[in-house]
């Protein structure tokens, strides 16, 4: 009954002759747009980081006469910026993986095999919603971390937030896409509960989790990427299972299927978010583990990946505790390591943003120039402002001076 609730007439139409034609011509196009949106997301996110106002420019030590430490030395500033830096790399690796899976699924669709169609829809929807949602939040944090400079058009940052904000809605509003993911997850959970062995992104739903114990046996284990990935997987499983049971209970009690679904919309979105977060952590972890590079590069990216996973657990600790993916002792270890990793990432922060090699022309930022002459460029930008062509703006003589003179008369 629950499975039929999750399978709409539109979804079942994919298996018909008309559905096959739609799948070949229409559906892959919409999925392709979502895949491209992911590429735009990571590009814009890391593009901002390549401006490096936190590392090179917006510092009190920009000039030789100043002796104050650079702003990025402060731990609070690191805490604002490094989660976004880790997110940028997570989106980068996840978008690459999704692009490869899309290409593979597209070839199968063209040959008439629709087996991976719904899973591709689930993955692209979840990734698009997760990445755009988190990207927009991090961009706003980054803008605020630059102080007043972050709101200057000359900074190249001020317009990023309103420019990228539509991506949260374009090609599928975030909440709607999460509900699409949740619908597929519940269908797959029902299939797993009936004994079917699942594969693909939902294979964890058919695993035996009854013997799960938190893999973090000591504080050292918190750096184990596989262990952290297992925690995300278990959190996702417990969240999906709990949500499916809620919907199932309402249906079994006689509630119409669409009412049962609507009654649990918030929990459905939570389940989809947990699944999407697990997918991104999994893709990031696998990419680092399979990376063919020098030991130094692998170590740096491994630290960044660990921080991404650790930060997510710390930020959503309530969900991990509620699902018993970890205990209070493990949470204390996680939070201590979260702060420790900030200091470990700091020496490589400049290299991590420079790795994308964005040109100054593309960044169009007075405070994000490669040569580090931030204040010279800011001063130059004010000289080019039409309002500053005259030493005293005409508005002063027309409005302010009469007002000030009148105020002085009133005081006398």
C-alpha positions as CSV (number, residue, x, y, z in Angstrom):
1,X,0.0,0.0,0.0
2,X,2.8,2.4,0.9
3,X,4.6,1.5,-2.3
4,X,1.6,2.4,-4.4
5,X,1.3,5.7,-2.5
6,X,4.9,6.5,-3.5
7,X,4.4,5.6,-7.2
8,X,2.4,8.3,-9.0
9,X,0.7,7.8,-12.3
10,X,3.3,10.0,-14.0
11,X,6.1,7.8,-12.6
12,X,4.5,4.6,-13.7
13,X,4.1,6.1,-17.2
14,X,7.8,5.8,-17.7
15,X,7.3,2.1,-18.3
16,X,4.9,2.6,-21.1
17,X,5.6,3.2,-24.8
18,X,4.8,6.9,-24.4
19,X,7.0,7.0,-21.3
20,X,9.9,5.5,-23.2
21,X,9.6,8.3,-25.8
22,X,9.4,10.9,-23.2
23,X,12.4,9.5,-21.4
24,X,14.5,9.5,-24.5
25,X,13.8,13.1,-25.5
26,X,12.5,15.1,-22.6
27,X,13.6,13.7,-19.2
28,X,17.3,13.6,-19.9
29,X,17.3,17.3,-20.8
30,X,15.9,18.3,-17.4
31,X,18.4,16.1,-15.7
32,X,21.2,17.6,-17.8
33,X,20.2,21.1,-16.7
34,X,20.4,20.0,-13.0
35,X,23.8,18.4,-13.6
36,X,24.9,21.7,-15.2
37,X,23.5,23.7,-12.3
38,X,25.8,21.6,-10.0
39,X,28.7,22.6,-12.1
40,X,27.7,26.3,-11.9
41,X,27.4,26.0,-8.1
42,X,30.8,24.7,-7.3
43,X,32.4,27.0,-9.9
44,X,30.8,30.1,-8.3
45,X,31.5,28.9,-4.8
46,X,35.2,28.2,-5.4
47,X,35.3,31.2,-7.6
48,X,34.6,33.4,-4.6
49,X,37.3,31.6,-2.6
50,X,39.8,32.3,-5.3
51,X,39.3,36.0,-4.6
52,X,41.1,35.3,-1.3
53,X,40.1,38.5,0.5
54,X,40.4,36.5,3.7
55,X,43.9,35.1,2.9
56,X,45.7,37.8,0.9
57,X,43.9,41.0,1.0
58,X,41.4,41.9,3.8
59,X,44.1,41.8,6.4
60,X,45.5,44.4,8.8
61,X,48.9,43.3,7.8
62,X,48.6,44.2,4.1
63,X,51.1,47.0,4.4
64,X,54.7,46.7,5.8
65,X,54.0,49.4,8.4
66,X,51.3,47.4,10.0
67,X,52.2,44.7,12.5
68,X,48.8,43.2,13.3
69,X,48.2,39.6,12.4
70,X,46.2,38.7,9.3
71,X,42.5,38.2,9.8
72,X,42.6,34.6,8.7
73,X,44.8,33.8,11.8
74,X,41.8,34.3,14.0
75,X,40.0,31.1,14.7
76,X,36.5,32.7,14.4
77,X,37.3,33.8,10.8
78,X,38.6,30.3,10.0
79,X,35.3,28.8,11.3
80,X,33.4,31.1,9.0
81,X,35.4,30.4,5.8
82,X,36.7,26.9,5.9
83,X,33.3,25.1,5.9
84,X,32.5,26.9,2.6
85,X,35.9,25.9,1.3
86,X,35.3,22.3,2.2
87,X,31.8,22.5,0.6
88,X,33.4,23.8,-2.6
89,X,35.6,20.8,-3.0
90,X,32.7,18.4,-2.0
91,X,30.5,19.9,-4.7
92,X,33.4,19.6,-7.2
93,X,33.9,15.9,-6.6
94,X,30.2,15.1,-6.3
95,X,29.4,17.0,-9.6
96,X,32.1,15.1,-11.4
97,X,30.7,11.8,-10.2
98,X,27.1,12.7,-11.0
99,X,28.1,13.8,-14.5
100,X,29.7,10.4,-15.2
101,X,26.6,8.6,-13.9
102,X,24.4,10.8,-16.0
103,X,26.4,10.0,-19.2
104,X,26.2,6.3,-18.4
105,X,22.4,6.4,-17.7
106,X,21.8,8.5,-20.8
107,X,23.3,5.9,-23.0
108,X,21.2,3.2,-21.5
109,X,18.1,5.3,-21.8
110,X,18.8,5.8,-25.5
111,X,19.0,2.0,-25.9
112,X,15.6,1.6,-24.2
113,X,16.8,0.6,-20.7
114,X,15.0,2.8,-18.2
115,X,16.3,0.9,-15.1
116,X,18.4,3.8,-13.8
117,X,16.0,6.6,-14.8
118,X,14.3,7.0,-11.4
119,X,17.5,6.7,-9.5
120,X,19.1,9.4,-11.7
121,X,16.2,11.6,-11.0
122,X,16.6,11.0,-7.2
123,X,20.3,11.7,-7.3
124,X,20.2,14.8,-9.5
125,X,17.3,16.3,-7.5
126,X,18.9,15.7,-4.1
127,X,22.3,16.9,-5.2
128,X,20.8,20.0,-6.8
129,X,18.8,20.9,-3.8
130,X,21.6,20.2,-1.3
131,X,24.3,22.0,-3.2
132,X,22.4,25.1,-4.1
133,X,20.9,25.4,-0.6
134,X,24.2,25.1,1.2
135,X,26.1,27.2,-1.4
136,X,23.8,30.2,-0.8
137,X,24.1,29.9,2.9
138,X,27.9,29.8,2.8
139,X,28.1,32.7,0.3
140,X,26.2,34.9,2.7
141,X,28.4,33.9,5.6
142,X,31.4,34.7,3.5
143,X,30.1,38.1,2.5
144,X,29.5,39.0,6.2
145,X,33.0,37.8,7.2
146,X,34.5,40.5,4.9
147,X,32.8,43.2,6.9
148,X,31.9,46.4,5.0
149,X,34.0,45.3,2.0
150,X,31.8,42.4,1.5
151,X,28.9,44.7,0.6
152,X,30.9,46.8,-2.0
153,X,30.1,46.1,-5.6
154,X,33.8,46.6,-6.3
155,X,34.5,43.6,-4.1
156,X,32.9,41.2,-6.5
157,X,31.2,39.5,-3.6
158,X,28.1,41.7,-3.1
159,X,26.4,40.7,-6.3
160,X,27.2,37.0,-5.9
161,X,24.4,36.3,-3.4
162,X,21.5,37.9,-5.4
163,X,23.0,36.4,-8.6
164,X,23.2,32.9,-7.3
165,X,20.0,33.0,-5.2
166,X,17.7,32.0,-8.1
167,X,19.6,28.7,-8.4
168,X,17.7,27.5,-5.4
169,X,14.5,27.8,-7.4
170,X,15.7,27.2,-11.0
171,X,14.9,23.8,-12.4
172,X,13.2,22.7,-9.3
173,X,12.6,24.5,-6.0
174,X,14.6,23.0,-3.1
175,X,11.7,21.7,-1.0
176,X,9.9,20.1,-4.0
177,X,13.1,18.3,-5.1
178,X,13.7,17.0,-1.6
179,X,10.1,15.6,-1.6
180,X,10.9,13.9,-4.9
181,X,13.9,12.3,-3.3
182,X,11.9,11.3,-0.3
183,X,9.2,9.7,-2.5
184,X,11.8,7.5,-4.2
185,X,13.5,6.7,-0.9
186,X,10.3,5.4,0.6
187,X,9.6,3.2,-2.4
188,X,13.0,1.7,-2.1
189,X,12.7,1.3,1.6
190,X,9.5,-0.7,1.0
191,X,11.3,-2.8,-1.6
192,X,14.1,-3.5,0.9
193,X,11.7,-4.4,3.6
194,X,10.1,-7.0,1.4
195,X,13.5,-8.7,1.0
196,X,14.7,-7.1,-2.2
197,X,18.5,-6.5,-2.5
198,X,19.0,-2.9,-3.6
199,X,21.9,-1.4,-5.5
200,X,22.9,2.1,-6.4
201,X,22.5,5.1,-4.2
202,X,19.9,3.4,-1.9
203,X,21.8,0.1,-1.4
204,X,22.3,1.0,2.3
205,X,18.5,0.6,2.8
206,X,18.8,-3.1,2.3
207,X,21.7,-3.5,4.7
208,X,21.4,-5.1,8.1
209,X,21.9,-2.3,10.6
210,X,20.7,-4.1,13.7
211,X,24.3,-4.7,14.9
212,X,25.4,-1.1,14.3
213,X,27.7,0.4,16.9
214,X,29.3,3.8,16.6
215,X,32.6,3.2,14.8
216,X,34.4,5.9,16.8
217,X,35.9,3.8,19.6
218,X,38.5,6.5,20.4
219,X,39.3,10.1,19.6
220,X,41.8,9.0,16.9
221,X,38.9,7.2,15.0
222,X,37.3,10.6,14.3
223,X,39.9,11.1,11.5
224,X,38.8,7.8,9.8
225,X,36.9,8.9,6.7
226,X,35.2,5.5,6.3
227,X,34.0,5.5,9.9
228,X,32.5,9.0,9.4
229,X,30.9,7.9,6.2
230,X,29.3,4.9,8.1
231,X,27.8,7.4,10.6
232,X,26.2,9.4,7.9
233,X,24.9,6.2,6.3
234,X,23.3,5.0,9.5
235,X,21.8,8.4,10.3
236,X,20.3,8.4,6.8
237,X,18.9,4.9,7.2
238,X,17.3,5.6,10.6
239,X,15.8,8.8,9.3
240,X,14.3,7.2,6.2
241,X,13.1,4.2,8.2
242,X,11.4,6.3,10.8
243,X,9.7,8.5,8.2
244,X,8.5,5.5,6.2
245,X,7.1,3.9,9.4
246,X,5.2,7.2,10.2
247,X,3.6,7.3,6.7
248,X,2.9,3.5,6.9
249,X,1.2,3.8,10.3
250,X,-1.1,6.6,9.1
251,X,-2.1,4.7,6.0
252,X,-2.8,1.5,8.0
253,X,-5.0,3.5,10.3
254,X,-7.2,4.4,7.4
255,X,-5.9,7.8,6.4
256,X,-6.0,8.5,2.7
257,X,-2.6,8.1,1.1
258,X,-2.1,11.7,0.0
259,X,-3.2,12.9,3.4
260,X,-0.6,10.6,5.1
261,X,2.1,11.9,2.8
262,X,1.1,15.6,3.4
263,X,1.0,15.0,7.2
264,X,4.6,13.9,7.2
265,X,6.1,16.4,4.7
266,X,8.6,17.9,7.2
267,X,9.9,14.5,8.1
268,X,10.1,13.5,4.4
269,X,12.3,16.6,3.7
270,X,14.5,15.6,6.7
271,X,14.9,12.1,5.3
272,X,15.9,13.5,1.9
273,X,18.4,15.9,3.4
274,X,20.0,13.1,5.4
275,X,20.3,11.0,2.3
276,X,21.7,13.8,0.2
277,X,24.3,14.7,2.9
278,X,25.4,11.1,3.1
279,X,25.7,11.0,-0.7
280,X,27.9,14.0,-0.8
281,X,30.1,12.8,2.0
282,X,30.4,9.4,0.4
283,X,31.4,10.9,-3.0
284,X,33.9,13.2,-1.4
285,X,35.4,10.4,0.7
286,X,35.6,8.0,-2.3
287,X,37.2,10.6,-4.5
288,X,39.9,11.3,-1.9
289,X,40.6,7.6,-1.4
290,X,40.9,6.9,-5.1
291,X,42.9,10.1,-5.9
292,X,46.1,9.6,-7.8
293,X,48.3,12.4,-6.6
294,X,51.3,13.1,-4.4
295,X,51.1,12.1,-0.7
296,X,51.1,15.7,0.3
297,X,48.1,16.6,-1.9
298,X,46.2,13.5,-0.7
299,X,46.9,14.4,2.9
300,X,45.6,18.0,2.4
301,X,42.4,16.9,0.7
302,X,41.9,14.2,3.2
303,X,42.1,16.7,6.0
304,X,39.6,18.9,4.2
305,X,37.3,16.0,3.6
306,X,37.5,15.0,7.2
307,X,36.6,18.6,8.2
308,X,33.6,18.6,5.9
309,X,32.3,15.4,7.5
310,X,33.1,16.5,11.0
311,X,31.6,19.9,10.6
312,X,28.4,18.4,9.3
313,X,28.1,16.1,12.3
314,X,28.8,18.9,14.7
315,X,26.2,21.2,13.0
316,X,23.6,18.5,13.0
317,X,24.6,16.8,16.2
318,X,21.0,16.5,17.3
319,X,20.0,14.3,14.4
320,X,23.1,12.1,14.9
321,X,22.3,11.7,18.6
322,X,18.6,11.1,18.0
323,X,19.3,8.3,15.5
324,X,22.0,6.9,17.9
325,X,24.6,7.2,15.2
326,X,26.9,8.4,18.0
327,X,26.9,9.2,21.7
328,X,27.7,12.2,23.8
329,X,31.3,11.2,24.3
330,X,31.8,10.9,20.5
331,X,30.2,14.3,20.1
332,X,32.8,15.8,22.4
333,X,35.6,14.2,20.4
334,X,34.0,15.5,17.2
335,X,33.8,19.1,18.4
336,X,37.4,19.1,19.7
337,X,38.6,17.7,16.3
338,X,36.6,20.3,14.5
339,X,38.5,23.1,16.1
340,X,41.8,21.3,15.7
341,X,41.3,20.8,12.0
342,X,40.9,24.6,11.5
343,X,44.5,25.1,12.4
344,X,45.6,22.2,10.2
345,X,43.8,23.6,7.2
346,X,45.1,27.1,7.7
347,X,48.6,26.6,6.2
348,X,47.1,25.2,3.0
349,X,44.1,27.5,2.7
350,X,45.9,29.7,0.1
351,X,47.0,26.8,-2.0
352,X,43.5,25.2,-1.9
353,X,41.9,28.3,-3.4
354,X,44.8,29.0,-5.8
355,X,44.4,25.5,-7.1
356,X,41.4,26.7,-9.1
357,X,43.5,29.3,-10.9
358,X,40.8,31.9,-11.5
359,X,42.1,35.0,-13.4
360,X,41.6,38.4,-11.9
361,X,39.6,39.5,-14.9
362,X,37.1,36.7,-14.3
363,X,36.8,37.5,-10.6
364,X,36.4,41.2,-11.2
365,X,37.2,42.0,-7.6
366,X,39.1,44.9,-6.1
367,X,39.8,42.9,-2.9
368,X,40.4,39.6,-4.7
369,X,43.3,40.5,-6.9
370,X,46.3,38.1,-7.1
371,X,48.9,40.7,-6.4
372,X,47.5,41.5,-3.0
373,X,47.2,45.3,-3.6
374,X,43.7,45.4,-2.2
375,X,43.7,48.9,-0.7
376,X,45.2,50.5,-3.8
377,X,42.5,48.9,-6.0
378,X,39.8,50.0,-3.6
379,X,41.1,53.5,-3.7
380,X,41.2,53.3,-7.5
381,X,37.6,52.1,-7.7
382,X,36.4,55.1,-5.6
383,X,38.2,57.5,-8.0
384,X,36.4,55.9,-10.9
385,X,33.0,56.3,-9.2
386,X,31.0,59.1,-11.0
387,X,30.0,60.5,-7.6
388,X,33.6,61.3,-6.8
389,X,34.5,63.2,-10.0
390,X,34.0,66.5,-8.0
391,X,35.7,67.2,-4.7
392,X,32.4,68.2,-3.2
393,X,29.2,66.6,-4.5
394,X,26.5,69.0,-5.7
395,X,24.0,67.4,-3.3
396,X,25.9,68.9,-0.4
397,X,25.3,72.5,-1.5
398,X,21.8,71.8,-2.5
399,X,20.6,69.9,0.5
400,X,23.0,69.3,3.3
401,X,24.5,72.8,3.7
402,X,21.2,74.6,4.0
403,X,20.0,72.0,6.5
404,X,23.1,72.3,8.6
405,X,23.0,76.1,8.5
406,X,19.3,76.0,9.6
407,X,20.2,73.7,12.4
408,X,22.9,76.0,13.6
409,X,20.5,79.0,13.6
410,X,18.1,77.0,15.7
411,X,20.8,76.3,18.3
412,X,21.7,80.0,18.5
